[in-house]
Amino acid sequence: MTFIGMIDRDQAQGRLKEVYEGIVAWRNGRLPPPFKGISLNAEAVAAVKHLNSAVTFGASTLGTRREEMLGTFISTINDCDY
C-alpha cells in the first residue's frame, strides 16, 4: 500500500497530463513509477524528466544501449520491480 498520494496516468489532468504524455513518448510508451511518486506537483515531475533526459538515455557518451544495460543491472541489484 502506498503512503504517498499518486496520480495515475489515466487520472492526470492539465499540466500533469501534458508532462505525463511527454514522458510516455520519451520512454517508448511507458510511465516509469518514480514519476508518479511526485505526481502531486506537475512542475516537479517536469523538472525530474528534464534532468533525466539531460543526463541519461542518449545524452551521455555511453550511448543508449549501454545506459539501458547499466540501468537494468542497477535495478536488479536494488530489487526494483520495473
C-alpha positions as CSV (number, residue, x, y, z in Angstrom):
1,M,0.0,0.0,0.0
2,T,1.2,3.5,-0.9
3,F,1.6,6.2,1.7
4,I,2.3,8.9,-0.8
5,G,-0.6,10.3,-2.9
6,M,-0.1,9.5,-6.5
7,I,-1.9,10.3,-9.7
8,D,-2.1,7.6,-12.3
9,R,-1.7,8.3,-16.0
10,D,-5.4,7.8,-16.7
11,Q,-6.4,10.3,-13.9
12,A,-3.9,13.0,-14.8
13,Q,-5.4,16.4,-15.9
14,G,-4.0,19.7,-17.2
15,R,-0.3,20.2,-16.8
16,L,0.4,16.8,-15.3
17,K,-1.3,15.1,-18.1
18,E,0.8,17.1,-20.6
19,V,4.0,16.2,-18.7
20,Y,3.0,12.5,-18.4
21,E,2.4,12.3,-22.2
22,G,5.8,13.8,-22.8
23,I,7.4,11.2,-20.6
24,V,5.4,8.4,-22.2
25,A,6.6,9.5,-25.6
26,W,10.2,9.8,-24.4
27,R,10.2,6.4,-22.7
28,N,8.6,4.4,-25.5
29,G,5.1,4.1,-24.3
30,R,5.5,3.7,-20.6
31,L,5.4,5.9,-17.5
32,P,8.2,4.8,-15.0
33,P,6.8,4.5,-11.5
34,P,9.1,7.1,-9.8
35,F,7.4,9.9,-11.7
36,K,4.1,9.0,-10.1
37,G,5.8,9.4,-6.7
38,I,6.0,13.2,-7.2
39,S,2.8,13.5,-9.3
40,L,1.1,15.9,-6.9
41,N,3.5,18.5,-8.2
42,A,3.4,18.6,-12.0
43,E,6.3,21.0,-12.2
44,A,8.5,18.7,-10.1
45,V,7.7,15.9,-12.5
46,A,8.6,18.0,-15.4
47,A,11.9,19.1,-13.8
48,V,12.9,15.5,-13.0
49,K,12.0,14.4,-16.6
50,H,14.2,17.3,-17.8
51,L,17.1,16.3,-15.6
52,N,16.8,12.6,-16.7
53,S,16.7,13.5,-20.3
54,A,19.7,15.8,-19.9
55,V,22.0,13.2,-18.3
56,T,20.7,9.8,-19.5
57,F,19.3,7.8,-22.3
58,G,21.4,9.1,-25.2
59,A,22.6,12.3,-23.7
60,S,25.8,10.8,-22.3
61,T,28.8,9.5,-24.2
62,L,27.9,5.9,-23.2
63,G,25.1,5.7,-25.7
64,T,21.5,4.5,-25.1
65,R,22.3,0.7,-25.2
66,R,25.0,0.9,-22.5
67,E,22.8,3.2,-20.4
68,E,19.9,0.8,-20.6
69,M,22.2,-2.1,-19.7
70,L,23.5,-0.2,-16.6
71,G,20.0,0.8,-15.6
72,T,18.8,-2.8,-15.8
73,F,21.8,-4.0,-13.8
74,I,21.4,-1.4,-11.1
75,S,17.6,-2.0,-10.9
76,T,18.3,-5.7,-10.5
77,I,20.8,-5.1,-7.6
78,N,18.3,-2.8,-5.9
79,D,15.5,-5.3,-6.4
80,C,13.5,-2.8,-8.4
81,D,10.2,-4.0,-10.0
82,Y,10.5,-2.1,-13.2
